Amino acid sequence: MRRVFRTKPFSRWLRKTSISDSQLCVAVGEMVAGLVDANLGGHVFKKRVASPGRGKRGSLRVLIGTNLGDRWFFLYGFDKNERANIDNRELRALQKTASALLQLDSSQLSTELELDTLTEICHETQPHPQ
């Protein structure tokens, strides 16, 4: 069962964009199909997400913590025009966060959802956005 979440910092960043949860769920679907832009190691992956009217080339980059199976956590996002990539210190911090999130059991995930530190945006049993 695949579950997809936004972290609180990612949710704050997302409000500044025109990207929807549906588009994020589509991006996860693309990654499940093998369309991963970069494996940054430590369960952190980079994916381009098209911004309306701009396409993927000049658009947004999101970093996702995942086991490429049942858990997907949107950790960080940036506009390609603002920065080219993250530095090693930031990557290590994201890898540590991804590892911690992937170790949460169902009860701990429920607690994080109740505390609003995570927001679930799509679930395998829900219809996938087109």
N, C-alpha and C positions, 0 to 999 in steps of 0.2 A: 504494500500500500504506500503510494508516494504522497508525501506531504511537503508543502512549500510554505516558507515563512519569510517575513521581513523582520529584521532587527529594528529596534527603536532608532538608532542612529541612521540606518538606511531609510527608514520611514520619514525622518525629518528632511533628509536630502531629497527624497522622492517628491515631496510637496512642492519643491522649486522647479520641477520638471513637468512635462506634458505626458509622461509615461503612466500608463494605467496598470493596475494589478493584472488585468487580462493579458496585457503585452508581456508582463513578467512571466506569467504562466506559459505563454507561447514560447518564450525564450527557454524555459525549462524543458518543454516538449522537444524543442530543437536539439537541446543538449542530450536528452535521452536518445534521440535519433542519431547521435554522434557528431553533431555540429557544435563542437567546442572550439572557441577561438584560441584559448591558451590554458594549459595546465601549469599553474604556478607552484605546484607542490604543496604538500601538507594539507590536502583536501580543499585547496582554494583554486578556483577556476575563473577565467575572465571570459565575458561574453559581451558582444556588441548588441545593443538594443536600438532599433530604429526610432528616432524621434519623428513625429508626424511632419511630413514635408521635407525631411532632410535625408532619409534613408540611413542605412547602417554605417556607411563610410564616414560621414561627418557627424556622427551621432554620439550616443552615450555609451559608456563602458560600465559594466556592473561586475562586481566580484562576488562570487557565490561560494559558500562553504558547503560541500556535499560529499557524500560517499558514492555518488553517481547511481544511487538506487532509490531508497525510500525517504531520504531526508535532504532537503534543499533549503539553505538559509542565505537570503540576500544580505550581504554584509556591508558593502561599500559601493558607491557609485560616483562617477565623475564624467564631465563633458570632455571629449577629446580635445576641444579647443582650449580648455583650461589647463590641462596637463597631459603629458604623454603616457605616464605610468606612475606607479607608486614606488617608493624607495624600499630598500631592504628592511629597514626598521618597521615600516608600516606593514610589509608583507609578513614578517615574523609575528607581529601582533595579530594580524588577521588569521594566520595559521593557528595560533594558540586559541583564538576565539572559535574558529571552525571546529577544532578538536574538542573543545569543551561542549559546544552545542551538539555535536554528533554523539557525545556520550550520554546525553540526557535520556532518561527513560520516560515512558508515557506519563507517569505521575508528575515528574519534574517539568515536562513540556506543558502539561496542563497548568501548573503553577505559574510558569513564565507567561502563558497566555492570559491568565487571570491578572497578573501584575502589569500587563501591557508592555512587557519588555520584548515580547514577540507578538506578531500578528500573523495568523494563518491566512494565506491568500488563495490557495487552491488546494484541492485534495483529489486524489485519484478517483474517488467515487463521484465527484462532481463532473458535469459535462465540461469538456475542454473548450476554451474560447476559440473562436475561429479568427 
